[in-house]
Amino acid sequence: MPGSPKLKPLCLMKIMLEKTDAQNPITVPEIIAELAEYGIKAERKAIYDDFNVLRAFGIDIETIKTKTVGYYVASHLFDLPELKLLVDAVQSSRFITSKKSEALIQKLSTLTSTAQAKQLNRQVYMAGRAKAFNESAFYNVDAIHEAINNGKKITFQYFDYDIQKNRVFRKNGGLYKATPIMMIWNDDKYYLVAHCDEHNEIRHYRIDRMCGAAAIDENGENIEQLDMAEYNTQMFGMYSGELMQAVLSFENSLVGVVLDQFGKDVIMRESEAGYFDITVDVSVSPVFLGWMFQLGRGASIKGPKKLINAMRQLLKENNWNYNR
């Protein structure tokens, strides 16, 4: 109950965690005044005894001597730079809605002192970027994790948007049923990789385009474990397309770009002067072809012929858009 002496150590811990850090120590008279706000009377000697209890509990309380003697928590659960990193990740994530981002950042702010939390609040005002519309996407993730951990299938609705930004459900709002395999982050979007019952094959779904995902009491299919790193590399933005082995050529100046996309294990073979070739499996999709196109003359497709023709067709169609 408020004001009970039994609560004094807990209230003291709360005060120390919320009010103090290395730049903001607190004196014993200030602590006594803070405890009084909780209706708790305290004496100086009792505060020192409580400090020892908190230290034994694992709270890192240090002393600093200037004109007065101050006390502060030297080690919070997260350092300020770590919290800034987490806040930046939450705020910049397109998958997390603005409303949920704000709520998460407020929770992260409670993991440090009030003074340091003000620096996190400033992190909120970052350059604007597009955020997800679908608030339920955050809870879809939890339902998918539950199904994966318990080996169960899930059901969900899947939708697109029309030009009025209204949801248009696929299958006329009918439920999809699938065995979730894994979730992966690709091109700043969150995807579910799952075995679809209806098509009896592995497919991927944008989690922010799912609605009402729920685990059901039906055992999932026994799916052979996928190499997610390889799968992620092949799919290029998670666009479906025919999978084929491609021979690609790049200028030597693009080594870093190739490593970023295909990983450090990709084998690079010197070809003509200043160029190297790689052989990789890719999904023939507009995203892959667009990625190659943006590298300009420094990148080209050597084979197979079908992939070269796909690039030619894409260039022809885009050329038509700007010459009509």
Secondary structure, DSSP 8 states (H G I E B T S, - for coil): -TT-GGGHHHHHHHHHHHH-BTTB-B-HHHHHHHHHHTT----HHHHHHHHHHHHHHT--EEEEESSSEEEEES--SS-HHHHHHHHHHHHH-SSS-HHHHHHHHHHHHTTS-HHHHHHHHHHT--------S-TTHHHHHHHHHHHHHHTEEEEEEEEEE-TTS-EEEGGGG--EEEEEEEEEEETTEEEEEEEETTTTEEEEEEGGGEEEEEEEEEE--------HHHHHHHHTTT----EEEEEEEEEGGGHHHHHHHH-TT---EE-STTEEEEEEEEE-SHHHHHHHHHTGGGEEEEE-HHHHHHHHHHHHHHHHHT--
